[in-house]
């Protein structure tokens, strides 16, 4: 984690097993940081529909709501109290999702 005031990096809780390390959607509601879908392992691996929530006050990750399908590279945004995940590629990594 980068402290913008000091310019210093601090190690925080590691991503849980099964969490995306690339191609995941990320958004925050101010307290929690959400990581949804993506690819859990480096390289050209299998995608995931799992999601996780990081608690910025307690420095902990926890499983959260899973997507109905595997998605790579979708967008996640927080708007008026609701998280929206949309688009990205489907599990075949070729078919673009339009929902």
PDB file as gemmi writes it, atoms N, CA and C in Angstrom:
CRYST1    1.000    1.000    1.000  90.00  90.00  90.00 P 1                      
ATOM      1  N   UNK A   1       0.849  -1.158   0.000  1.00  0.00           N  
ATOM      2  CA  UNK A   1       0.000   0.000   0.000  1.00  0.00           C  
ATOM      3  C   UNK A   1       0.901   1.228   0.000  1.00  0.00           C  
ATOM      4  N   UNK A   2       0.566   2.190  -0.846  1.00  0.00           N  
ATOM      5  CA  UNK A   2       1.341   3.423  -0.928  1.00  0.00           C  
ATOM      6  C   UNK A   2       0.652   4.508  -0.121  1.00  0.00           C  
ATOM      7  N   UNK A   3       1.361   5.099   0.817  1.00  0.00           N  
ATOM      8  CA  UNK A   3       0.884   6.247   1.573  1.00  0.00           C  
ATOM      9  C   UNK A   3       1.262   7.484   0.761  1.00  0.00           C  
ATOM     10  N   UNK A   4       0.274   8.128   0.179  1.00  0.00           N  
ATOM     11  CA  UNK A   4       0.550   9.270  -0.688  1.00  0.00           C  
ATOM     12  C   UNK A   4       1.165  10.446   0.068  1.00  0.00           C  
ATOM     13  N   UNK A   5       0.855  10.572   1.340  1.00  0.00           N  
ATOM     14  CA  UNK A   5       1.402  11.681   2.131  1.00  0.00           C  
ATOM     15  C   UNK A   5       2.900  11.534   2.376  1.00  0.00           C  
ATOM     16  N   UNK A   6       3.350  10.286   2.601  1.00  0.00           N  
ATOM     17  CA  UNK A   6       4.759  10.061   2.923  1.00  0.00           C  
ATOM     18  C   UNK A   6       5.561   9.497   1.756  1.00  0.00           C  
ATOM     19  N   UNK A   7       4.861   8.955   0.765  1.00  0.00           N  
ATOM     20  CA  UNK A   7       5.546   8.315  -0.358  1.00  0.00           C  
ATOM     21  C   UNK A   7       6.131   6.967  -0.004  1.00  0.00           C  
ATOM     22  N   UNK A   8       5.688   6.369   1.104  1.00  0.00           N  
ATOM     23  CA  UNK A   8       6.222   5.080   1.563  1.00  0.00           C  
ATOM     24  C   UNK A   8       5.255   3.935   1.290  1.00  0.00           C  
ATOM     25  N   UNK A   9       5.843   2.787   0.981  1.00  0.00           N  
ATOM     26  CA  UNK A   9       5.080   1.564   0.765  1.00  0.00           C  
ATOM     27  C   UNK A   9       5.015   0.763   2.057  1.00  0.00           C  
ATOM     28  N   UNK A  10       3.868   0.127   2.314  1.00  0.00           N  
ATOM     29  CA  UNK A  10       3.675  -0.743   3.459  1.00  0.00           C  
ATOM     30  C   UNK A  10       3.022  -2.035   2.986  1.00  0.00           C  
ATOM     31  N   UNK A  11       3.529  -3.160   3.466  1.00  0.00           N  
ATOM     32  CA  UNK A  11       2.933  -4.440   3.112  1.00  0.00           C  
ATOM     33  C   UNK A  11       1.618  -4.613   3.867  1.00  0.00           C  
ATOM     34  N   UNK A  12       0.572  -5.052   3.147  1.00  0.00           N  
ATOM     35  CA  UNK A  12      -0.718  -5.336   3.767  1.00  0.00           C  
ATOM     36  C   UNK A  12      -1.024  -6.820   3.613  1.00  0.00           C  
ATOM     37  N   UNK A  13      -2.172  -7.255   4.058  1.00  0.00           N  
ATOM     38  CA  UNK A  13      -2.556  -8.668   3.986  1.00  0.00           C  
ATOM     39  C   UNK A  13      -2.440  -9.187   2.555  1.00  0.00           C  
ATOM     40  N   UNK A  14      -1.901 -10.388   2.416  1.00  0.00           N  
ATOM     41  CA  UNK A  14      -1.747 -11.010   1.102  1.00  0.00           C  
ATOM     42  C   UNK A  14      -3.097 -11.382   0.512  1.00  0.00           C  
ATOM     43  N   UNK A  15      -3.156 -11.408  -0.815  1.00  0.00           N  
ATOM     44  CA  UNK A  15      -4.376 -11.862  -1.481  1.00  0.00           C  
ATOM     45  C   UNK A  15      -4.663 -13.303  -1.073  1.00  0.00           C  
ATOM     46  N   UNK A  16      -5.920 -13.643  -0.864  1.00  0.00           N  
ATOM     47  CA  UNK A  16      -6.246 -15.022  -0.506  1.00  0.00           C  
ATOM     48  C   UNK A  16      -6.073 -15.964  -1.697  1.00  0.00           C  
ATOM     49  N   UNK A  17      -5.932 -17.243  -1.414  1.00  0.00           N  
ATOM     50  CA  UNK A  17      -5.844 -18.262  -2.454  1.00  0.00           C  
ATOM     51  C   UNK A  17      -7.095 -18.192  -3.325  1.00  0.00           C  
ATOM     52  N   UNK A  18      -6.900 -18.198  -4.630  1.00  0.00           N  
ATOM     53  CA  UNK A  18      -8.028 -18.149  -5.554  1.00  0.00           C  
ATOM     54  C   UNK A  18      -8.404 -16.755  -6.009  1.00  0.00           C  
ATOM     55  N   UNK A  19      -7.808 -15.728  -5.397  1.00  0.00           N  
ATOM     56  CA  UNK A  19      -8.093 -14.353  -5.808  1.00  0.00           C  
ATOM     57  C   UNK A  19      -7.316 -14.028  -7.078  1.00  0.00           C  
ATOM     58  N   UNK A  20      -7.894 -13.186  -7.905  1.00  0.00           N  
ATOM     59  CA  UNK A  20      -7.242 -12.789  -9.147  1.00  0.00           C  
ATOM     60  C   UNK A  20      -5.985 -11.979  -8.859  1.00  0.00           C  
ATOM     61  N   UNK A  21      -4.934 -12.267  -9.622  1.00  0.00           N  
ATOM     62  CA  UNK A  21      -3.732 -11.442  -9.533  1.00  0.00           C  
ATOM     63  C   UNK A  21      -3.618 -10.550 -10.775  1.00  0.00           C  
ATOM     64  N   UNK A  22      -4.390 -10.853 -11.818  1.00  0.00           N  
ATOM     65  CA  UNK A  22      -4.465 -10.020 -13.019  1.00  0.00           C  
ATOM     66  C   UNK A  22      -5.877 -10.074 -13.591  1.00  0.00           C  
ATOM     67  N   UNK A  23      -6.198  -9.122 -14.428  1.00  0.00           N  
ATOM     68  CA  UNK A  23      -7.444  -9.082 -15.206  1.00  0.00           C  
ATOM     69  C   UNK A  23      -8.725  -9.040 -14.369  1.00  0.00           C  
ATOM     70  N   UNK A  24      -8.645  -8.686 -13.102  1.00  0.00           N  
ATOM     71  CA  UNK A  24      -9.832  -8.587 -12.253  1.00  0.00           C  
ATOM     72  C   UNK A  24     -10.384  -7.171 -12.236  1.00  0.00           C  
ATOM     73  N   UNK A  25     -11.669  -7.059 -11.934  1.00  0.00           N  
ATOM     74  CA  UNK A  25     -12.287  -5.755 -11.746  1.00  0.00           C  
ATOM     75  C   UNK A  25     -12.060  -5.305 -10.310  1.00  0.00           C  
ATOM     76  N   UNK A  26     -11.726  -4.036 -10.113  1.00  0.00           N  
ATOM     77  CA  UNK A  26     -11.439  -3.508  -8.778  1.00  0.00           C  
ATOM     78  C   UNK A  26     -12.209  -2.210  -8.572  1.00  0.00           C  
ATOM     79  N   UNK A  27     -12.821  -2.075  -7.394  1.00  0.00           N  
ATOM     80  CA  UNK A  27     -13.517  -0.838  -7.021  1.00  0.00           C  
ATOM     81  C   UNK A  27     -13.544  -0.735  -5.503  1.00  0.00           C  
ATOM     82  N   UNK A  28     -13.867   0.461  -5.009  1.00  0.00           N  
ATOM     83  CA  UNK A  28     -13.947   0.684  -3.573  1.00  0.00           C  
ATOM     84  C   UNK A  28     -15.185   1.494  -3.229  1.00  0.00           C  
ATOM     85  N   UNK A  29     -15.741   1.213  -2.050  1.00  0.00           N  
ATOM     86  CA  UNK A  29     -16.860   2.009  -1.542  1.00  0.00           C  
ATOM     87  C   UNK A  29     -16.390   2.979  -0.461  1.00  0.00           C  
ATOM     88  N   UNK A  30     -15.085   3.081  -0.291  1.00  0.00           N  
ATOM     89  CA  UNK A  30     -14.519   3.964   0.713  1.00  0.00           C  
ATOM     90  C   UNK A  30     -13.917   3.212   1.885  1.00  0.00           C  
ATOM     91  N   UNK A  31     -14.531   2.120   2.281  1.00  0.00           N  
ATOM     92  CA  UNK A  31     -13.962   1.282   3.342  1.00  0.00           C  
ATOM     93  C   UNK A  31     -13.408  -0.017   2.773  1.00  0.00           C  
ATOM     94  N   UNK A  32     -14.164  -0.655   1.907  1.00  0.00           N  
ATOM     95  CA  UNK A  32     -13.771  -1.945   1.342  1.00  0.00           C  
ATOM     96  C   UNK A  32     -13.253  -1.764  -0.077  1.00  0.00           C  
ATOM     97  N   UNK A  33     -12.304  -2.632  -0.448  1.00  0.00           N  
ATOM     98  CA  UNK A  33     -11.830  -2.721  -1.817  1.00  0.00           C  
ATOM     99  C   UNK A  33     -12.277  -4.079  -2.339  1.00  0.00           C  
ATOM    100  N   UNK A  34     -12.961  -4.086  -3.447  1.00  0.00           N  
ATOM    101  CA  UNK A  34     -13.515  -5.302  -4.026  1.00  0.00           C  
ATOM    102  C   UNK A  34     -12.673  -5.738  -5.221  1.00  0.00           C  
ATOM    103  N   UNK A  35     -12.383  -7.022  -5.297  1.00  0.00           N  
ATOM    104  CA  UNK A  35     -11.637  -7.631  -6.397  1.00  0.00           C  
ATOM    105  C   UNK A  35     -12.501  -8.747  -6.956  1.00  0.00           C  
ATOM    106  N   UNK A  36     -12.931  -8.602  -8.210  1.00  0.00           N  
ATOM    107  CA  UNK A  36     -13.938  -9.502  -8.782  1.00  0.00           C  
ATOM    108  C   UNK A  36     -13.453 -10.093 -10.097  1.00  0.00           C  
ATOM    109  N   UNK A  37     -13.618 -11.428 -10.253  1.00  0.00           N  
ATOM    110  CA  UNK A  37     -13.262 -12.110 -11.489  1.00  0.00           C  
ATOM    111  C   UNK A  37     -11.770 -12.040 -11.753  1.00  0.00           C  
ATOM    112  N   UNK A  38     -11.386 -12.297 -13.011  1.00  0.00           N  
ATOM    113  CA  UNK A  38      -9.990 -12.203 -13.414  1.00  0.00           C  
ATOM    114  C   UNK A  38      -9.277 -13.536 -13.466  1.00  0.00           C  
ATOM    115  N   UNK A  39      -7.966 -13.483 -13.307  1.00  0.00           N  
ATOM    116  CA  UNK A  39      -7.105 -14.661 -13.423  1.00  0.00           C  
ATOM    117  C   UNK A  39      -6.283 -14.821 -12.154  1.00  0.00           C  
ATOM    118  N   UNK A  40      -6.472 -15.943 -11.429  1.00  0.00           N  
ATOM    119  CA  UNK A  40      -5.775 -16.135 -10.162  1.00  0.00           C  
ATOM    120  C   UNK A  40      -4.270 -16.356 -10.264  1.00  0.00           C  
ATOM    121  N   UNK A  41      -3.785 -16.886 -11.364  1.00  0.00           N  
ATOM    122  CA  UNK A  41      -2.357 -17.204 -11.463  1.00  0.00           C  
ATOM    123  C   UNK A  41      -1.741 -16.436 -12.616  1.00  0.00           C  
ATOM    124  N   UNK A  42      -0.445 -16.209 -12.527  1.00  0.00           N  
ATOM    125  CA  UNK A  42       0.247 -15.535 -13.614  1.00  0.00           C  
ATOM    126  C   UNK A  42       0.250 -16.382 -14.875  1.00  0.00           C  
ATOM    127  N   UNK A  43       0.564 -15.778 -15.991  1.00  0.00           N  
ATOM    128  CA  UNK A  43       0.599 -16.504 -17.253  1.00  0.00           C  
ATOM    129  C   UNK A  43      -0.779 -16.658 -17.856  1.00  0.00           C  
ATOM    130  N   UNK A  44      -0.923 -17.646 -18.706  1.00  0.00           N  
ATOM    131  CA  UNK A  44      -2.168 -17.875 -19.439  1.00  0.00           C  
ATOM    132  C   UNK A  44      -2.943 -18.983 -18.737  1.00  0.00           C  
ATOM    133  N   UNK A  45      -3.562 -18.659 -17.607  1.00  0.00           N  
ATOM    134  CA  UNK A  45      -4.232 -19.661 -16.788  1.00  0.00           C  
ATOM    135  C   UNK A  45      -5.740 -19.589 -16.862  1.00  0.00           C  
ATOM    136  N   UNK A  46      -6.364 -20.377 -16.032  1.00  0.00           N  
ATOM    137  CA  UNK A  46      -7.816 -20.456 -15.942  1.00  0.00           C  
ATOM    138  C   UNK A  46      -8.346 -19.239 -15.191  1.00  0.00           C  
ATOM    139  N   UNK A  47      -9.461 -18.712 -15.657  1.00  0.00           N  
ATOM    140  CA  UNK A  47     -10.079 -17.562 -15.002  1.00  0.00           C  
ATOM    141  C   UNK A  47     -10.906 -17.970 -13.799  1.00  0.00           C  
ATOM    142  N   UNK A  48     -11.501 -16.982 -13.160  1.00  0.00           N  
ATOM    143  CA  UNK A  48     -12.316 -17.244 -11.988  1.00  0.00           C  
ATOM    144  C   UNK A  48     -13.574 -16.385 -12.001  1.00  0.00           C  
ATOM    145  N   UNK A  49     -14.565 -16.850 -11.284  1.00  0.00           N  
ATOM    146  CA  UNK A  49     -15.773 -16.049 -11.048  1.00  0.00           C  
ATOM    147  C   UNK A  49     -15.814 -15.579  -9.596  1.00  0.00           C  
ATOM    148  N   UNK A  50     -14.781 -15.916  -8.841  1.00  0.00           N  
ATOM    149  CA  UNK A  50     -14.738 -15.575  -7.414  1.00  0.00           C  
ATOM    150  C   UNK A  50     -14.486 -14.083  -7.209  1.00  0.00           C  
ATOM    151  N   UNK A  51     -14.892 -13.620  -6.046  1.00  0.00           N  
ATOM    152  CA  UNK A  51     -14.580 -12.248  -5.677  1.00  0.00           C  
ATOM    153  C   UNK A  51     -14.228 -12.189  -4.195  1.00  0.00           C  
ATOM    154  N   UNK A  52     -13.493 -11.140  -3.851  1.00  0.00           N  
ATOM    155  CA  UNK A  52     -13.021 -10.963  -2.482  1.00  0.00           C  
ATOM    156  C   UNK A  52     -13.152  -9.497  -2.093  1.00  0.00           C  
ATOM    157  N   UNK A  53     -13.246  -9.271  -0.782  1.00  0.00           N  
ATOM    158  CA  UNK A  53     -13.404  -7.926  -0.252  1.00  0.00           C  
ATOM    159  C   UNK A  53     -12.306  -7.681   0.778  1.00  0.00           C  
ATOM    160  N   UNK A  54     -11.579  -6.594   0.589  1.00  0.00           N  
ATOM    161  CA  UNK A  54     -10.523  -6.206   1.524  1.00  0.00           C  
ATOM    162  C   UNK A  54     -11.058  -5.131   2.457  1.00  0.00           C  
ATOM    163  N   UNK A  55     -10.941  -5.372   3.752  1.00  0.00           N  
ATOM    164  CA  UNK A  55     -11.368  -4.424   4.773  1.00  0.00           C  
ATOM    165  C   UNK A  55     -10.187  -3.526   5.118  1.00  0.00           C  
ATOM    166  N   UNK A  56     -10.256  -2.262   4.726  1.00  0.00           N  
ATOM    167  CA  UNK A  56      -9.136  -1.344   4.927  1.00  0.00           C  
ATOM    168  C   UNK A  56      -8.910  -0.997   6.398  1.00  0.00           C  
ATOM    169  N   UNK A  57      -9.920  -1.159   7.232  1.00  0.00           N  
ATOM    170  CA  UNK A  57      -9.763  -0.856   8.652  1.00  0.00           C  
ATOM    171  C   UNK A  57      -9.127  -2.000   9.431  1.00  0.00           C  
ATOM    172  N   UNK A  58      -9.404  -3.252   9.008  1.00  0.00           N  
ATOM    173  CA  UNK A  58      -8.907  -4.418   9.730  1.00  0.00           C  
ATOM    174  C   UNK A  58      -7.804  -5.184   8.999  1.00  0.00           C  
ATOM    175  N   UNK A  59      -7.424  -4.707   7.796  1.00  0.00           N  
ATOM    176  CA  UNK A  59      -6.372  -5.351   7.017  1.00  0.00           C  
ATOM    177  C   UNK A  59      -6.642  -6.837   6.804  1.00  0.00           C  
ATOM    178  N   UNK A  60      -7.862  -7.147   6.366  1.00  0.00           N  
ATOM    179  CA  UNK A  60      -8.243  -8.544   6.125  1.00  0.00           C  
ATOM    180  C   UNK A  60      -8.993  -8.677   4.806  1.00  0.00           C  
ATOM    181  N   UNK A  61      -8.779  -9.820   4.165  1.00  0.00           N  
ATOM    182  CA  UNK A  61      -9.534 -10.195   2.966  1.00  0.00           C  
ATOM    183  C   UNK A  61     -10.582 -11.227   3.359  1.00  0.00           C  
ATOM    184  N   UNK A  62     -11.724 -11.204   2.692  1.00  0.00           N  
ATOM    185  CA  UNK A  62     -12.741 -12.235   2.905  1.00  0.00           C  
ATOM    186  C   UNK A  62     -13.424 -12.540   1.578  1.00  0.00           C  
ATOM    187  N   UNK A  63     -13.896 -13.792   1.415  1.00  0.00           N  
ATOM    188  CA  UNK A  63     -14.648 -14.127   0.204  1.00  0.00           C  
ATOM    189  C   UNK A  63     -15.895 -13.260   0.124  1.00  0.00           C  
ATOM    190  N   UNK A  64     -16.297 -12.979  -1.088  1.00  0.00           N  
ATOM    191  CA  UNK A  64     -17.486 -12.165  -1.299  1.00  0.00           C  
ATOM    192  C   UNK A  64     -18.369 -12.845  -2.332  1.00  0.00           C  
ATOM    193  N   UNK A  65     -19.283 -12.163  -2.944  1.00  0.00           N  
ATOM    194  CA  UNK A  65     -20.255 -12.753  -3.871  1.00  0.00           C  
ATOM    195  C   UNK A  65     -19.572 -13.174  -5.175  1.00  0.00           C  
ATOM    196  N   UNK A  66     -19.812 -14.405  -5.620  1.00  0.00           N  
ATOM    197  CA  UNK A  66     -19.241 -14.876  -6.882  1.00  0.00           C  
ATOM    198  C   UNK A  66     -20.069 -14.401  -8.075  1.00  0.00           C  
ATOM    199  N   UNK A  67     -19.387 -14.184  -9.186  1.00  0.00           N  
ATOM    200  CA  UNK A  67     -20.089 -13.886 -10.434  1.00  0.00           C  
ATOM    201  C   UNK A  67     -20.773 -15.156 -10.933  1.00  0.00           C  
ATOM    202  N   UNK A  68     -21.820 -15.036 -11.739  1.00  0.00           N  
ATOM    203  CA  UNK A  68     -22.464 -16.236 -12.284  1.00  0.00           C  
ATOM    204  C   UNK A  68     -21.592 -16.972 -13.307  1.00  0.00           C  
ATOM    205  N   UNK A  69     -20.574 -16.276 -13.863  1.00  0.00           N  
ATOM    206  CA  UNK A  69     -19.691 -16.873 -14.869  1.00  0.00           C  
ATOM    207  C   UNK A  69     -18.267 -16.362 -14.676  1.00  0.00           C  
ATOM    208  N   UNK A  70     -17.310 -17.107 -15.222  1.00  0.00           N  
ATOM    209  CA  UNK A  70     -15.915 -16.653 -15.246  1.00  0.00           C  
ATOM    210  C   UNK A  70     -15.828 -15.427 -16.145  1.00  0.00           C  
ATOM    211  N   UNK A  71     -15.064 -14.441 -15.704  1.00  0.00           N  
ATOM    212  CA  UNK A  71     -14.833 -13.242 -16.520  1.00  0.00           C  
ATOM    213  C   UNK A  71     -13.391 -12.772 -16.369  1.00  0.00           C  
ATOM    214  N   UNK A  72     -12.830 -12.316 -17.499  1.00  0.00           N  
ATOM    215  CA  UNK A  72     -11.501 -11.697 -17.544  1.00  0.00           C  
ATOM    216  C   UNK A  72     -11.665 -10.239 -17.949  1.00  0.00           C  
ATOM    217  N   UNK A  73     -10.972  -9.348 -17.295  1.00  0.00           N  
ATOM    218  CA  UNK A  73     -10.849  -7.975 -17.768  1.00  0.00           C  
ATOM    219  C   UNK A  73     -12.115  -7.143 -17.753  1.00  0.00           C  
ATOM    220  N   UNK A  74     -13.106  -7.531 -16.972  1.00  0.00           N  
ATOM    221  CA  UNK A  74     -14.312  -6.718 -16.873  1.00  0.00           C  
ATOM    222  C   UNK A  74     -14.072  -5.489 -16.011  1.00  0.00           C  
ATOM    223  N   UNK A  75     -15.025  -4.592 -16.024  1.00  0.00           N  
ATOM    224  CA  UNK A  75     -14.924  -3.374 -15.220  1.00  0.00           C  
ATOM    225  C   UNK A  75     -15.828  -3.486 -14.001  1.00  0.00           C  
ATOM    226  N   UNK A  76     -15.391  -2.909 -12.903  1.00  0.00           N  
ATOM    227  CA  UNK A  76     -16.166  -2.878 -11.673  1.00  0.00           C  
ATOM    228  C   UNK A  76     -16.224  -1.428 -11.226  1.00  0.00           C  
ATOM    229  N   UNK A  77     -17.407  -0.973 -10.873  1.00  0.00           N  
ATOM    230  CA  UNK A  77     -17.548   0.394 -10.390  1.00  0.00           C  
ATOM    231  C   UNK A  77     -18.548   0.446  -9.246  1.00  0.00           C  
ATOM    232  N   UNK A  78     -18.372   1.416  -8.375  1.00  0.00           N  
ATOM    233  CA  UNK A  78     -19.268   1.648  -7.244  1.00  0.00           C  
ATOM    234  C   UNK A  78     -20.012   2.945  -7.518  1.00  0.00           C  
ATOM    235  N   UNK A  79     -21.346   2.883  -7.527  1.00  0.00           N  
ATOM    236  CA  UNK A  79     -22.156   4.059  -7.820  1.00  0.00           C  
ATOM    237  C   UNK A  79     -23.403   4.066  -6.952  1.00  0.00           C  
ATOM    238  N   UNK A  80     -23.574   5.089  -6.165  1.00  0.00           N  
ATOM    239  CA  UNK A  80     -24.781   5.260  -5.341  1.00  0.00           C  
ATOM    240  C   UNK A  80     -25.123   4.039  -4.501  1.00  0.00           C  
ATOM    241  N   UNK A  81     -24.125   3.461  -3.848  1.00  0.00           N  
ATOM    242  CA  UNK A  81     -24.366   2.346  -2.941  1.00  0.00           C  
ATOM    243  C   UNK A  81     -24.425   0.975  -3.586  1.00  0.00           C  
ATOM    244  N   UNK A  82     -24.169   0.879  -4.881  1.00  0.00           N  
ATOM    245  CA  UNK A  82     -24.235  -0.397  -5.594  1.00  0.00           C  
ATOM    246  C   UNK A  82     -22.958  -0.622  -6.389  1.00  0.00           C  
ATOM    247  N   UNK A  83     -22.466  -1.875  -6.375  1.00  0.00           N  
ATOM    248  CA  UNK A  83     -21.342  -2.263  -7.228  1.00  0.00           C  
ATOM    249  C   UNK A  83     -21.883  -2.835  -8.529  1.00  0.00           C  
ATOM    250  N   UNK A  84     -21.269  -2.436  -9.637  1.00  0.00           N  
ATOM    251  CA  UNK A  84     -21.648  -2.942 -10.957  1.00  0.00           C  
ATOM    252  C   UNK A  84     -20.431  -3.572 -11.613  1.00  0.00           C  
ATOM    253  N   UNK A  85     -20.588  -4.809 -12.068  1.00  0.00           N  
ATOM    254  CA  UNK A  85     -19.528  -5.488 -12.828  1.00  0.00           C  
ATOM    255  C   UNK A  85     -20.070  -5.689 -14.238  1.00  0.00           C  
ATOM    256  N   UNK A  86     -19.291  -5.317 -15.235  1.00  0.00           N  
ATOM    257  CA  UNK A  86     -19.802  -5.440 -16.596  1.00  0.00           C  
ATOM    258  C   UNK A  86     -18.689  -5.707 -17.596  1.00  0.00           C  
ATOM    259  N   UNK A  87     -19.108  -6.308 -18.714  1.00  0.00           N  
ATOM    260  CA  UNK A  87     -18.246  -6.573 -19.869  1.00  0.00           C  
ATOM    261  C   UNK A  87     -17.132  -7.571 -19.553  1.00  0.00           C  
ATOM    262  N   UNK A  88     -15.983  -7.415 -20.199  1.00  0.00           N  
ATOM    263  CA  UNK A  88     -14.894  -8.374 -20.075  1.00  0.00           C  
ATOM    264  C   UNK A  88     -15.047  -9.510 -21.076  1.00  0.00           C  
ATOM    265  N   UNK A  89     -14.154 -10.475 -20.996  1.00  0.00           N  
ATOM    266  CA  UNK A  89     -14.204 -11.663 -21.848  1.00  0.00           C  
ATOM    267  C   UNK A  89     -14.741 -12.837 -21.050  1.00  0.00           C  
ATOM    268  N   UNK A  90     -15.411 -13.727 -21.747  1.00  0.00           N  
ATOM    269  CA  UNK A  90     -15.932 -14.932 -21.123  1.00  0.00           C  
ATOM    270  C   UNK A  90     -14.798 -15.937 -20.890  1.00  0.00           C  
ATOM    271  N   UNK A  91     -15.123 -17.114 -20.385  1.00  0.00           N  
ATOM    272  CA  UNK A  91     -14.111 -18.118 -19.984  1.00  0.00           C  
ATOM    273  C   UNK A  91     -13.199 -18.539 -21.126  1.00  0.00           C  
ATOM    274  N   UNK A  92     -13.667 -18.455 -22.384  1.00  0.00           N  
ATOM    275  CA  UNK A  92     -12.812 -18.857 -23.521  1.00  0.00           C  
ATOM    276  C   UNK A  92     -11.750 -17.813 -23.857  1.00  0.00           C  
ATOM    277  N   UNK A  93     -11.785 -16.665 -23.197  1.00  0.00           N  
ATOM    278  CA  UNK A  93     -10.830 -15.563 -23.363  1.00  0.00           C  
ATOM    279  C   UNK A  93     -10.938 -14.872 -24.716  1.00  0.00           C  
ATOM    280  N   UNK A  94     -11.958 -15.211 -25.503  1.00  0.00           N  
ATOM    281  CA  UNK A  94     -12.130 -14.651 -26.838  1.00  0.00           C  
ATOM    282  C   UNK A  94     -13.480 -13.946 -26.966  1.00  0.00           C  
ATOM    283  N   UNK A  95     -14.510 -14.558 -26.442  1.00  0.00           N  
ATOM    284  CA  UNK A  95     -15.859 -14.024 -26.582  1.00  0.00           C  
ATOM    285  C   UNK A  95     -16.060 -12.841 -25.633  1.00  0.00           C  
ATOM    286  N   UNK A  96     -16.365 -11.694 -26.211  1.00  0.00           N  
ATOM    287  CA  UNK A  96     -16.583 -10.490 -25.410  1.00  0.00           C  
ATOM    288  C   UNK A  96     -17.994 -10.517 -24.837  1.00  0.00           C  
ATOM    289  N   UNK A  97     -18.085 -10.270 -23.540  1.00  0.00           N  
ATOM    290  CA  UNK A  97     -19.386 -10.234 -22.860  1.00  0.00           C  
ATOM    291  C   UNK A  97     -19.956  -8.819 -22.980  1.00  0.00           C  
ATOM    292  N   UNK A  98     -21.239  -8.735 -23.248  1.00  0.00           N  
ATOM    293  CA  UNK A  98     -21.854  -7.414 -23.379  1.00  0.00           C  
ATOM    294  C   UNK A  98     -22.861  -7.150 -22.258  1.00  0.00           C  
ATOM    295  N   UNK A  99     -22.756  -7.913 -21.178  1.00  0.00           N  
ATOM    296  CA  UNK A  99     -23.665  -7.695 -20.039  1.00  0.00           C  
ATOM    297  C   UNK A  99     -22.878  -7.342 -18.791  1.00  0.00           C  
TER     298      UNK A  99                                                      
END                                                                             
